[in-house]
Amino acid sequence: MVINAQGELESENEEEVDNDDMPSMEDADDEQNAVVGDLLVARRVLNVQVKEEESNQRESLFHTRCFVNNKVCSVIIDGGSCTNVASTYLVEKLALTTLKHPQPYRLQWLNECGEIKVTRQVLVALSIGKYEDEVLCDVVPMHACHLLLGRPWQYDLRVTHDGFTNKYSFTLNRQPITLVPLTLKQEFEDVLPEEVPYGLPPIRGIEHQIDFIPGASIPNRPAYRSNPEETKELQRQRGIEVDEEKVKAIQEWSTPTTVSQVRSFHGLASFYRRFVRDFSSLAAPLTEVIKKNVPFKWGKEQEKSFSLIKEKLTNAPLLVLPNFAKTFEIECDASGIGIGAVLMQEGRPIAYFSEKLSGAALNYPTYDKEMYALVRALENWQHYLWPKEFVIHTDHESLKHLKGQQRLNKRHAKWVEFIETFPYVIRYKQGKENVVADVLSRR
């Protein structure tokens, strides 16, 4: 006769393996399982995920449940405890009568808040199935369970412990009793549903809802706010609306107070005059101001012309929508006080950018300012420029040799490292042709 890997018996003579001849197991009727009902208190800490096949009792304390005054309470049997213990919560909740402890003592190991003085005892009447008894316990504040049965309980009943099955057996009133520990499912039944649903929950009336906090900023809008049909209808009704962030540099242009400021604005507007209908008529009041030997005078006509030209410059059809099938172009320039740039396709502007220099940037040499203008333009429009090769127009001849420089200081190295992440081509453009970026940089 041998035992195979599955634990089954094999023999050439089948008569040797006869279940009828095996010794009978202990009567199952003597085993007292945990009581069922609503637990007095639930305090659960899940610190390990036990697999079904590993759910043995090798390292487990004995857990079960009992009735105390018709209330379900948790019980632990611990052979290492020198006293029987009842929790103060159990005593207070069930209003049990306590007795003065004949030999008060102090405990340290049960709680981290310091020493605990044990001065009271309580006689607890408990029942687990057929087992009914009264146990004298010390009253101690603890959270592990409601009752802890230790060595005194085992000694009084001459309890036998089966270390493999973790069962406790004894005889009470000539009747054999065996206490069985909680199964894994019983131990965690307070975290498991009684019935498993048959399918997914029904579709709710509100599938998703975000409650905004008063005063909080609204989240970014989605990239596509309407479908193509809706977009076409909106364009038919009111034309293409331009993103205000793209034309902020033009819209915030303050009213000129000197001839040079008027001349700068006029030069910018004249560069795009072929895109603005009746530009000569609109700009006539400004043209009168910048004539030689004419005193500067800013009146209502000039203000009207200035506001109207700004509106034309920042409105469709002057600013076009980007076409990612075409090549993007950047013109950037720097002056003593600021930097400016314009993003274009086929000579038509898509967005403007300008920024005043401050702090240490005001003291940069001309080459550094020109490179800084390029870096800021790339940072501002990188979402347009990364996917495809584009053209950089510059009136600073030194930038043509950006890729061939051998020695770089720390600042230049940082900027060049960022610029080289883009697929670009640099083309030199004479200063008189780089009107828009030059004007934006001088604002």
C-alpha positions as CSV (number, residue, x, y, z in Angstrom):
1,M,0.0,0.0,0.0
2,V,1.4,3.4,-1.0
3,I,0.2,7.1,-0.8
4,N,0.3,8.9,-4.2
5,A,1.0,12.7,-4.6
6,Q,-2.7,13.5,-4.3
7,G,-2.8,11.8,-0.9
8,E,-4.9,8.8,-2.1
9,L,-4.2,5.2,-1.1
10,E,-3.2,2.7,-3.8
11,S,-2.8,-1.1,-3.3
12,E,-2.6,-4.2,-5.4
13,N,-5.1,-5.8,-3.0
14,E,-8.2,-3.5,-3.0
15,E,-9.4,-5.3,0.1
16,E,-6.6,-3.7,2.1
17,V,-8.2,-0.3,1.5
18,D,-11.7,-0.7,2.8
19,N,-13.3,2.4,4.2
20,D,-15.6,0.3,6.4
21,D,-12.6,-1.0,8.3
22,M,-11.2,2.5,9.0
23,P,-11.5,3.7,12.6
24,S,-14.4,6.2,13.0
25,M,-13.8,9.9,13.4
26,E,-14.9,11.8,16.5
27,D,-18.6,12.3,16.5
28,A,-19.3,15.5,14.5
29,D,-22.3,16.3,16.7
30,D,-20.0,17.2,19.5
31,E,-18.4,20.1,17.6
32,Q,-19.8,23.5,18.5
33,N,-19.6,26.0,15.7
34,A,-19.6,29.7,16.1
35,V,-23.0,31.4,16.7
36,V,-24.6,33.4,13.9
37,G,-26.0,36.9,14.3
38,D,-25.2,40.6,14.2
39,L,-21.9,41.1,15.9
40,L,-21.8,43.5,18.8
41,V,-19.0,45.5,17.2
42,A,-17.0,45.1,13.9
43,R,-13.4,46.2,13.9
44,R,-11.6,44.7,10.9
45,V,-8.0,45.2,9.7
46,L,-7.2,43.3,6.4
47,N,-3.4,43.0,6.2
48,V,-3.0,39.9,4.1
49,Q,-4.9,38.2,1.2
50,V,-5.1,34.5,2.1
51,K,-5.6,32.0,-0.7
52,E,-8.3,29.4,-0.2
53,E,-5.8,26.5,-0.4
54,E,-3.5,28.1,2.2
55,S,-6.3,28.8,4.8
56,N,-4.9,26.4,7.4
57,Q,-4.7,26.9,11.1
58,R,-0.9,26.7,11.5
59,E,-0.3,30.3,12.5
60,S,-3.9,31.3,13.5
61,L,-5.3,32.0,16.9
62,F,-8.6,30.5,17.8
63,H,-11.5,32.8,16.8
64,T,-15.1,32.1,17.4
65,R,-18.3,33.9,18.5
66,C,-20.6,33.4,21.4
67,F,-23.8,34.8,22.9
68,V,-23.7,37.1,25.9
69,N,-27.1,38.4,27.1
70,N,-28.4,37.4,23.6
71,K,-25.8,39.5,21.9
72,V,-23.2,38.1,19.5
73,C,-19.6,38.7,20.8
74,S,-16.2,37.7,19.5
75,V,-14.1,35.3,21.4
76,I,-10.4,34.4,21.3
77,I,-8.9,31.4,23.1
78,D,-5.2,32.0,23.8
79,G,-3.2,29.5,25.8
80,G,-0.5,32.1,26.4
81,S,-2.7,34.4,28.4
82,C,-2.5,33.9,32.2
83,T,-6.0,35.5,32.8
84,N,-9.4,35.5,31.3
85,V,-10.2,39.0,29.9
86,A,-13.4,40.8,29.1
87,S,-13.3,44.1,27.2
88,T,-14.5,47.3,28.9
89,Y,-16.6,48.0,25.8
90,L,-18.5,44.7,26.3
91,V,-19.1,45.4,30.0
92,E,-20.3,49.0,29.4
93,K,-22.4,48.0,26.3
94,L,-24.2,45.2,28.0
95,A,-24.3,46.9,31.5
96,L,-22.7,43.9,33.2
97,T,-22.1,44.0,36.9
98,T,-18.5,44.2,37.9
99,L,-16.7,43.1,41.1
100,K,-13.7,44.5,42.9
101,H,-10.5,42.6,41.9
102,P,-9.0,40.8,44.9
103,Q,-5.5,41.4,43.6
104,P,-5.3,44.5,41.4
105,Y,-2.3,44.6,39.0
106,R,-0.9,46.6,36.1
107,L,-0.6,45.8,32.4
108,Q,1.7,47.3,29.9
109,W,1.6,45.1,26.8
110,L,-2.1,45.5,25.8
111,N,-2.0,49.2,25.0
112,E,0.6,51.8,23.8
113,C,-0.9,54.6,26.0
114,G,1.1,53.5,29.1
115,E,0.4,51.2,32.0
116,I,-3.2,50.0,32.6
117,K,-4.4,49.3,36.1
118,V,-6.7,46.3,36.4
119,T,-9.0,46.7,39.3
120,R,-12.3,45.1,38.3
121,Q,-13.7,41.7,37.4
122,V,-16.9,40.5,35.8
123,L,-18.7,37.2,35.7
124,V,-19.7,36.6,32.1
125,A,-22.4,34.1,31.2
126,L,-21.7,32.9,27.6
127,S,-23.0,30.2,25.3
128,I,-21.5,28.6,22.2
129,G,-24.0,26.0,20.8
130,K,-24.5,23.4,23.5
131,Y,-21.7,24.8,25.6
132,E,-23.0,27.2,28.3
133,D,-20.8,28.4,31.1
134,E,-20.0,31.4,33.4
135,V,-16.4,32.6,33.3
136,L,-14.8,35.1,35.7
137,C,-12.8,37.7,33.7
138,D,-10.6,40.7,34.4
139,V,-12.0,43.9,32.8
140,V,-9.4,45.4,30.5
141,P,-9.7,47.9,27.6
142,M,-8.9,46.0,24.5
143,H,-10.0,46.0,20.8
144,A,-8.9,42.5,19.6
145,C,-12.1,40.8,20.8
146,H,-14.8,41.0,23.4
147,L,-13.7,37.9,25.4
148,L,-10.3,36.3,25.7
149,L,-10.2,32.8,27.4
150,G,-6.8,32.1,28.7
151,R,-5.0,29.5,30.9
152,P,-7.5,29.7,33.8
153,W,-10.4,28.6,31.6
154,Q,-8.4,25.8,30.0
155,Y,-7.2,24.6,33.5
156,D,-10.7,24.6,35.0
157,L,-12.3,22.6,32.2
158,R,-9.2,20.4,31.5
159,V,-9.3,21.5,27.8
160,T,-7.4,19.5,25.1
161,H,-6.1,21.5,22.2
162,D,-5.6,19.9,18.7
163,G,-2.8,21.9,17.2
164,F,-3.4,20.8,13.6
165,T,-7.2,21.5,13.4
166,N,-7.0,24.3,16.1
167,K,-10.0,22.7,17.9
168,Y,-10.5,22.7,21.7
169,S,-12.1,19.6,23.3
170,F,-13.3,19.1,26.9
171,T,-16.1,17.4,28.8
172,L,-18.8,19.3,30.6
173,N,-21.5,17.6,32.7
174,R,-20.4,14.2,31.2
175,Q,-21.0,15.6,27.7
176,P,-18.1,15.8,25.2
177,I,-17.8,19.3,23.6
178,T,-15.5,20.4,20.8
179,L,-15.2,24.1,19.9
180,V,-14.4,24.7,16.2
181,P,-12.7,27.9,15.0
182,L,-14.4,30.3,12.5
183,T,-13.9,29.4,8.9
184,L,-12.3,32.1,6.7
185,K,-15.7,32.9,5.2
186,Q,-17.3,33.3,8.6
187,E,-14.4,35.4,9.9
188,F,-14.8,37.9,7.1
189,E,-18.5,37.7,6.4
190,D,-18.9,41.3,7.5
191,V,-16.9,42.4,4.4
192,L,-18.6,40.0,1.9
193,P,-22.0,40.4,0.4
194,E,-24.7,37.9,1.4
195,E,-25.9,37.7,-2.2
196,V,-23.7,38.1,-5.3
197,P,-25.5,40.2,-8.0
198,Y,-26.4,38.5,-11.2
199,G,-25.1,41.3,-13.5
200,L,-24.0,44.9,-13.7
201,P,-26.0,47.6,-12.0
202,P,-28.6,49.4,-14.1
203,I,-27.7,52.5,-16.0
204,R,-28.2,55.5,-13.7
205,G,-29.9,58.7,-14.7
206,I,-26.7,60.6,-13.9
207,E,-23.6,58.6,-14.9
208,H,-21.0,61.2,-13.9
209,Q,-21.2,64.4,-11.9
210,I,-18.6,66.9,-10.8
211,D,-19.5,69.2,-7.9
212,F,-17.6,72.5,-8.3
213,I,-16.2,74.3,-5.2
214,P,-17.5,77.9,-5.0
215,G,-14.8,80.2,-6.4
216,A,-12.8,77.4,-8.0
217,S,-11.5,77.8,-11.6
218,I,-13.3,76.0,-14.4
219,P,-11.3,73.1,-15.9
220,N,-9.8,73.4,-19.4
221,R,-12.3,73.1,-22.2
222,P,-12.1,70.0,-24.4
223,A,-10.1,70.2,-27.7
224,Y,-13.3,69.6,-29.8
225,R,-16.2,71.5,-28.4
226,S,-18.6,70.7,-31.3
227,N,-18.9,68.2,-34.1
228,P,-18.1,69.2,-37.7
229,E,-21.7,70.0,-38.7
230,E,-22.1,72.3,-35.7
231,T,-18.8,74.0,-36.5
232,K,-19.9,74.7,-40.1
233,E,-23.2,76.2,-39.0
234,L,-21.5,78.5,-36.4
235,Q,-19.0,79.7,-39.0
236,R,-21.9,80.4,-41.5
237,Q,-23.8,82.4,-38.9
238,R,-21.0,84.5,-37.3
239,G,-17.7,83.7,-39.1
240,I,-14.5,82.2,-37.6
241,E,-13.7,83.5,-34.1
242,V,-10.0,83.8,-33.2
243,D,-8.6,82.7,-29.9
244,E,-8.0,85.8,-27.8
245,E,-4.7,84.5,-26.4
246,K,-3.2,84.5,-30.0
247,V,-3.8,88.1,-30.6
248,K,-3.3,89.4,-27.0
249,A,-0.2,91.3,-28.0
250,I,-2.1,93.4,-30.6
251,Q,-5.3,93.8,-28.5
252,E,-3.4,95.2,-25.5
253,W,-1.5,97.7,-27.6
254,S,-1.9,100.9,-25.6
255,T,-2.8,104.2,-27.3
256,P,0.3,105.9,-28.8
257,T,1.5,109.1,-27.2
258,T,4.5,109.9,-29.5
259,V,5.2,109.9,-33.2
260,S,7.6,107.0,-32.9
261,Q,4.9,104.8,-31.2
262,V,2.4,105.7,-34.0
263,R,5.1,104.9,-36.6
264,S,5.8,101.5,-35.1
265,F,2.1,100.5,-35.1
266,H,1.6,101.9,-38.6
267,G,4.6,99.8,-39.8
268,L,3.1,96.7,-38.4
269,A,-0.4,97.3,-39.8
270,S,1.1,98.2,-43.3
271,F,2.8,94.9,-43.5
272,Y,-0.6,93.1,-43.6
273,R,-2.4,95.8,-45.6
274,R,-3.2,93.4,-48.4
275,F,-5.3,91.4,-46.0
276,V,-7.3,94.3,-44.7
277,R,-10.0,95.8,-46.9
278,D,-9.7,99.6,-47.6
279,F,-6.6,99.8,-45.5
280,S,-5.4,103.1,-46.9
281,S,-8.6,104.8,-46.0
282,L,-8.7,103.3,-42.5
283,A,-5.1,104.3,-41.8
284,A,-5.3,107.8,-43.3
285,P,-5.7,109.6,-39.9
286,L,-2.6,107.8,-38.6
287,T,-0.7,108.6,-41.8
288,E,-1.3,112.3,-41.2
289,V,0.3,112.1,-37.7
290,I,3.6,110.5,-38.9
291,K,4.2,113.0,-41.7
292,K,7.4,115.2,-41.4
293,N,7.1,118.7,-40.0
294,V,3.6,118.0,-38.7
295,P,3.1,118.5,-34.9
296,F,1.9,115.4,-33.0
297,K,-1.8,115.6,-32.3
298,W,-3.9,112.7,-31.2
299,G,-7.7,113.3,-31.7
300,K,-10.9,111.3,-32.1
301,E,-10.2,110.4,-35.7
302,Q,-6.8,108.9,-34.8
303,E,-8.3,107.0,-31.9
304,K,-11.0,105.6,-34.1
305,S,-8.6,104.6,-36.8
306,F,-6.2,103.0,-34.2
307,S,-9.0,101.0,-32.7
308,L,-10.5,99.9,-36.0
309,I,-7.1,98.8,-37.4
310,K,-6.5,96.7,-34.2
311,E,-9.8,95.0,-34.7
312,K,-9.1,94.3,-38.3
313,L,-5.6,92.9,-37.4
314,T,-7.1,90.5,-34.8
315,N,-10.1,89.3,-36.7
316,A,-10.8,86.7,-39.3
317,P,-10.1,86.5,-42.2
318,L,-6.7,88.1,-41.4
319,L,-5.7,85.6,-38.8
320,V,-6.0,82.2,-40.4
321,L,-6.5,78.7,-38.8
322,P,-3.4,76.5,-38.8
323,N,-3.1,73.9,-41.6
324,F,-0.9,71.1,-40.4
325,A,-0.4,69.9,-44.0
326,K,1.5,73.1,-44.7
327,T,4.8,74.4,-43.4
328,F,4.8,76.7,-40.4
329,E,7.1,79.8,-40.4
330,I,8.4,81.8,-37.5
331,E,9.7,85.4,-37.5
332,C,11.3,86.6,-34.3
333,D,13.2,89.7,-33.3
334,A,14.5,91.4,-30.2
335,S,15.0,95.0,-29.3
336,G,16.5,96.8,-26.3
337,I,13.3,96.5,-24.3
338,G,11.5,93.4,-25.5
339,I,11.1,90.5,-27.9
340,G,8.4,89.7,-30.5
341,A,7.4,86.9,-32.9
342,V,4.7,85.9,-35.3
343,L,3.6,82.4,-36.4
344,M,2.7,82.2,-40.1
345,Q,1.8,80.0,-43.0
346,E,2.3,81.2,-46.6
347,G,2.8,84.8,-45.3
348,R,-0.5,84.9,-43.4
349,P,-0.3,85.2,-39.6
350,I,-1.7,82.6,-37.2
351,A,-0.7,84.1,-33.9
352,Y,1.3,87.0,-32.5
353,F,3.6,87.0,-29.5
354,S,5.5,89.8,-27.7
355,E,7.1,90.1,-24.3
356,K,8.9,92.9,-22.4
357,L,12.3,92.1,-21.1
358,S,13.0,92.5,-17.4
359,G,15.7,91.8,-14.8
360,A,18.8,90.3,-16.1
361,A,17.4,89.8,-19.6
362,L,17.6,93.6,-20.2
363,N,21.4,93.3,-19.9
364,Y,21.8,90.5,-22.4
365,P,23.9,91.2,-25.4
366,T,22.1,91.4,-28.8
367,Y,22.9,87.8,-29.8
368,D,21.5,86.5,-26.5
369,K,18.3,88.6,-26.9
370,E,17.8,87.3,-30.4
371,M,18.3,83.7,-29.2
372,Y,16.0,84.3,-26.2
373,A,13.3,85.6,-28.5
374,L,13.6,82.3,-30.5
375,V,13.4,80.2,-27.4
376,R,10.3,81.9,-26.1
377,A,8.6,81.7,-29.4
378,L,9.3,77.9,-29.6
379,E,8.1,77.4,-26.0
380,N,4.9,79.3,-26.9
381,W,4.1,77.5,-30.1
382,Q,5.7,74.1,-29.6
383,H,2.4,72.2,-30.0
384,Y,2.4,73.5,-33.6
385,L,6.1,73.0,-34.4
386,W,7.1,69.6,-33.1
387,P,5.4,67.3,-35.5
388,K,6.9,68.7,-38.7
389,E,9.8,70.6,-40.1
390,F,9.3,74.4,-40.0
391,V,11.2,77.6,-41.1
392,I,12.7,80.2,-38.7
393,H,13.2,83.6,-40.3
394,T,15.7,85.8,-38.5
395,D,17.4,89.2,-39.2
396,H,20.4,88.3,-37.0
397,E,23.0,86.8,-39.2
398,S,24.8,85.0,-36.4
399,L,21.8,82.8,-35.8
400,K,22.3,81.3,-39.3
401,H,25.3,79.4,-37.8
402,L,23.5,78.1,-34.7
403,K,24.2,74.4,-35.5
404,G,27.8,75.0,-36.2
405,Q,28.9,76.7,-33.0
406,Q,31.8,75.0,-31.2
407,R,32.0,76.8,-27.9
408,L,28.9,77.5,-25.9
409,N,28.5,79.0,-22.4
410,K,26.0,77.5,-20.0
411,R,23.1,79.7,-21.0
412,H,23.6,79.1,-24.7
413,A,24.1,75.4,-24.2
414,K,20.7,75.2,-22.4
415,W,18.9,77.1,-25.1
416,V,20.6,75.2,-28.0
417,E,19.7,71.9,-26.3
418,F,16.0,73.0,-26.3
419,I,16.1,74.4,-29.8
420,E,17.6,71.2,-31.2
421,T,14.6,69.2,-30.1
422,F,12.7,70.8,-33.0
423,P,12.9,69.9,-36.7
424,Y,13.8,73.4,-38.0
425,V,15.5,75.2,-40.8
426,I,16.9,78.8,-40.3
427,R,16.7,81.4,-43.1
428,Y,18.2,84.8,-42.9
429,K,15.9,87.7,-43.5
430,Q,17.0,91.3,-43.8
431,G,15.9,93.6,-41.0
432,K,13.7,95.8,-43.2
433,E,11.8,92.7,-44.3
434,N,11.3,91.5,-40.7
435,V,8.7,94.2,-39.9
436,V,6.2,92.4,-37.7
437,A,8.5,90.7,-35.2
438,D,10.6,93.9,-35.0
439,V,7.6,96.0,-34.2
440,L,6.3,93.6,-31.6
441,S,9.7,93.4,-29.9
442,R,9.7,97.3,-29.5
443,R,6.4,97.5,-27.7
